[in-house]
């Protein structure tokens, strides 16, 4: 049994991350979300950005294929707009059904499936096609989301995604280790 002082010391060393999710939001309700998922250690694995356009690597094309297949796996979701960058992905995902109709589906399930499927296929690409090695963790643990509150927000986020490759030259994240293949 631990003493109360060891519990206090242990508690002080366990720093909790700030939650990224909106506390009072029901993530199973109909809505559109802007999702950003970053590659672990921000390594460039999905292609290169040339002249404001993305040239996807084989790994980037695989990520695109899995993203576009999400509505086949989860008929409750739709992909509105997306961009795959060298070391991250942005997409707008629409949740179409209410909780009782979706059988408990919320935003996290399609995101988890996407990350799992792409990681498995990336591992296969490393073994079979010579894609750059990695430590078994393709994506960062967490993802970022923004709830589209109205049509103005949605239009602004669509524009941001479509213009993201043009902003790559100014993106400080582009200077992380480049391990992509063309």
C-alpha positions, 0 to 999 in steps of 0.5 A: 500500500502506498503512503499518502505522500507517495500518492501526492508525489506520483500525482505531481509527476503525472502531468495531464494533457489538456483535452482537445475535444469540446467538453459539452459537444456531442460528437455523434450528432450531425456536424462537419469537422475539420480534422488534422492528423500529423505524422509521428515526429512530423516526418515527411512521408506522403510526398513533396510539395512543388510549386504549390502543388502536392506530388503524392508518393506511393504512401501518400496515394495509399493515405488518399485511398484509405481516406476516400474509402472511409464512407464505404466503411462508415456510411454515416460519414462523408469526406467533404474536402481534403489535402494530404501534405508531406507530414500531415493530412487535413480533411473535412468529415461529415457525421450524418446520423444521430447517436441512436441511428448510428449505433453509438458511432462518434467522430473517434471511430472513423478516425481510429479506423483510418489511422489503423488501416493506413499504419497497417498498409504503410508497414506493408509498403515498408516490407514489400515496396521499400517505403522509408522505415519507421518505428511502427507508429505512423501517426501522432497519438492525437488529432485536432478537430474544429467543429464547423459552426456555420456555412461561413466557417465551412467555406473558410476551412475549405479554402484553407485546405485547398490553399494549404500546399501554396502555404507549404514554403512558409510552414515551419513544420516542413523543416522536420526530417524528410523521409518521403519517397517520390 
